[in-house]
Amino acid sequence: MTKAQQRPLLGIGLMVLGMLLVPLLDVCAKVLSRDYPVLEITWARFLFHILWLLPLVHWQRLPWWKIPPKPGIQVVRSLFLTFATLLFFLAIKDNPIPNALALLFISPLVVTLMAPFVLGERFDGRRAGAAVVGFIGVLVVLRPASDAFQPSVLFALAAGISYACYLMATRQVANRSAPLLTLLYTAIAGLLLLSVMVPAVWVTPDAKGWGLMALMGLFAAAGHYMIIRACEYASASLLSPFNYTEIICATGLSYLLFGYFPDAMVWVGIAIISLSGIYVSMLEYRSSKKKLEHVDL
């Protein structure tokens, strides 16, 4: 019996903790967007992500300087995450975090639609139905025909698609490097790309700005580290439904810090998207469980 099979409750606890930390990153980004370009904020997110991780990587004596397995895919997945982050920060600059986050959560449904073509994974009527229902939830959140519609929120939709591509690329390198190294590699290519671009928009941060940027990197590194550790104790398909804890935390923070609480229609859309994603996750969990049972036989 593997460690992942032995301690699923610990895995779930670590996943929830990670999901409680990640919205703090988004809050820092939204506050910073009042004074700094989104491109610079995204650059800082990856810079401090790396700076916070390096001592931990050094402490564990991991060979971070070596070229990773499948370096091409590592670069591609890093760039997909970079674009997803940049697009999401553009969305929350002028839109409430919970609304943008709901659209970001289409990524599991996009993976469901794309994985059969990209990864050769299974696709059936139940998965297709869940994806269709999930996209109906997207329309409920967007309400494109209403006065509440803000075109800039479409950045979050694009971020969800980019993040889905990141998830599929991640499956190609899973278990090929130590989790901490994978987390470090994730930020490097994005930082290099953004470092070329950021001088064109650079605004020198003051002490508060640097502090928020450092906190943003800390929340990013700590949150994603918790998620990685969670996957050591429980399967990804079992943990996936707990990703939606992030929406609850983000909503609470948005209400406390920005005075925003989603209206009834946004909650309906969030519920539809979340339930569709959870349903797909449960299908994947049952499918992976059957495969393990078949292997044991």
N, C-alpha and C positions, 0 to 999 in steps of 0.2 A: 504494500500500500504506500503510495507516495505522500509526501508532505501536503500536497494540495488536497488530497482526499481526506487527510487526517484532521485538518483544522479549518473547515469552511467558514465557521463563525468568526474566526480571527480575520480571515480574508475579507468578509463582508464588513467588519468593523473598520479595517484599514481603508477599504474603498469609500465608505461613508465619510471617514475623516478626510480623505483626499478631496472628496466632492465638497466638503465644507471649506477647504482652504482655497480651492481654485476661484470661487467667486470673489474672494478678497483681491486676487490679481486683477480681475475685471474692474472692481471698484477703483483701485489705484490707477488703472489705465484711463478710466472715465474722468477722474479728477484731473489727471495730468493733461488730458486732451483740451482742457480749457486754456492752457498756456503754451503747449508744445505741439508740434506737428505729429500726426499719428505715425508717420514713418520713423521719426526719432524715438517715439515711445516703444514701438515694436523692436527697434534696434536695442534699446536699453533692456527690454524684457529678456532678450536672448543673451546679451552681454552679462547681466547679473545672474541669469540662470547658470551660465558656465562658471562664473566666479564663485558662486555658492557651492557648486558641485565639486570643483577641483580639490578642495581639502579633503572631502569625503572619499573621492576616488584615490587620492594619494594615501590616505589612511588605510584603505583596503588594499593598497599596493597593486592596483590594477594598471596594466600597460596602456594608458590612454594615448600615448604617442604613436602606437602601432597602427598601421592601416587596417581598418576593420574588414571582416568578411563581407563580400558583395558590396564594395565601396560605392559602386554606381547607384545601387538601390538605396543605400544609406543617404547619399546626397539627394536623390529624388524625394525620399520621404521627408527629409529635413526641409526641402524647399516647399513641399506641399503644406507642411505645418506652418512654415513662415507665411505663406500666402493666406492660409486660413486665419492665422493670428492677425495679420494686417487688415484683412477684410472685416474680421469681427470687431476689431478696435474702431474701424471706420464706422461700423454700424452703431456701436454703443456711444459714439461721440455725440450723436444727435437723437438717439432713441433709448428708451428704457432697457436696462440690461435683461430683465425677464423676457421681454418680447423678442429681443435678438437671440437670446439663448434658446428659446423655443424653436426658432428656425434653424439654429445650429444643430439641434437634435434630430434633424432629418438625416444626418449622416449614416446611422445604421440602416435606414430604409434605402438610401442611395447605394450602400454596399450590397444590400439584398438584390437590387436590380442589376448592378454592374458585376458582382463577383462571378456569376455564371460565365460571363464573357471574358473577364480578365483572369480569374483564378480557376475557372472550370468547376465551381462549386454548384451544389444542388439548387434548383429553382423549381417551385411548384405553384399551384393555384393558391394555396394558403399564404405563401410568402408574397405573391403578387397582390392578393387581396389586402394584406396588411400594408403594403407599400401604397396602394391606391388610397386607402383610408387615411394613412398618415399624411399624404399630400392634400387631402381634403382639410385636415387639421391645419396645414400650412395656409390654405386659403382663408380659413376662419381667423387665424391670427393676423394675416395681412389685410384682409378686407379691402381689396384693391379698388372697389367702387365707392368706398366711403370717404368722408372728409378726414377721417383719422389716418388715412394711408400716407406714409412718408416714404418716398422712393429710396431714401438712403438705407432703409431697413433691408432692402434687397442685398446689400453687402453681406448681411448675416446668412442669407440663403446661399450666396456664392461661397461663403466660408464653410457652410455645411457640406457642400459638394467637394471642396478642396480637402476638408478634413476626412471625408469618406475615402478619398484617394490616398491620403496619408495612412489610414487604417489598413487599406489593402496592401500598400507597400510594406507596412510593418509586418504583415503576415509572411512576407517573403524573407524577412530576416529574423523572425522569431527564434529564440533559443540559440542564436549563432554567436552572441556576445553576452558578457555579463550585463544584467539589467542596468546597472549604473553607467556602464560604458555606452550602452544603447541610448540612454537618456542624454548623455553628454554629446554623442555624435549627432543627436537630433537637433541640437542647437548650433553646431559649428558651421555648417554650410549656410544656414540662414543668416548667421551673424556676418559671415564673410560677404555675402551678397548685399546685405543692408549697409555694411560699412562702406561699400563703394557708393551707395546712393545717398546716405544720410548727410554728407557735407553740403549738398545742394539745399537742404531745408534746415540746417542746424540752427538751434536756438540754445545758447549756453544756459544750462539749468542753474538755479540758485540752490541753496542748501536744502530747502524743502523739496525741490524737484529731484535732486540726487537721492534724498532719503526715500521718497516715494518710489523712485525707480529701483532702488536697492530692495525695498520691501516687495515690489512687484516680482523681481527675480527670485526672492526667497520663497514667496508663496507659490510661484511656478515650480521651482525645483522641489520644494517640500511636498506639494500636492501631487505632482507626478511621481515622486519617489514612493509615496504612500500607495498609489495605484499599482506601481510595479510590484511592491511588496505584497499587496493584496493578491496579485495574480500568482504569487508563489504558494499561496495557501488555498486558493479556490480557483476553479476554472473560469475563464473569461465569460463564457455563456451564463454561468450562475451569477456572476457579479454584474453583468450588464444592466439589469433592471435598477440597480442601486445608483447608476449614473444620474438618475433623475432627481436624486437628493439635491443636486446642484441647483435645480430650479427653485426648490423650496428655500435654500439658503440665499440665493441671489434675490429672491422676492423680498425676504425679510430685510436684507441689507439695503435694497432699493427703497423700501418704505422708511427705514430708520434714517438713512443718509440723504435721500433725494426726495422724500415725500411722495413716492410713486407706488401705487398698488394697482395691479392689472384689473381691468373691468371684467364683467362676466363673460363676454365673448372671447377675450384673450384666454381666460381660464378654460373655456370649452375647447379652444384650439390646442392649448397646452395638454389637456387631458387626452384629446384624440391622438396627438403626436406621441405622447408618452406611452399610452396603452398599445398603440401600434408597434412601437419599438420594443416594449416589454414582451409582446406576443411573439415577435420575431426572435427575441432572445430566448424565450422558452422553447420555441421550435428548435433552435440551434442546440440548446442544452439537452433536449430529449434525443436529438439526432446524435450528438457526441456521446451521450450515455449508452445508446444502443451500440455504437461502434466499439466502445470499451468492453461492453458485455460480450460482443461477438469475438473480440480479440481474446478475452479471457477463456472463452470456450475453445 
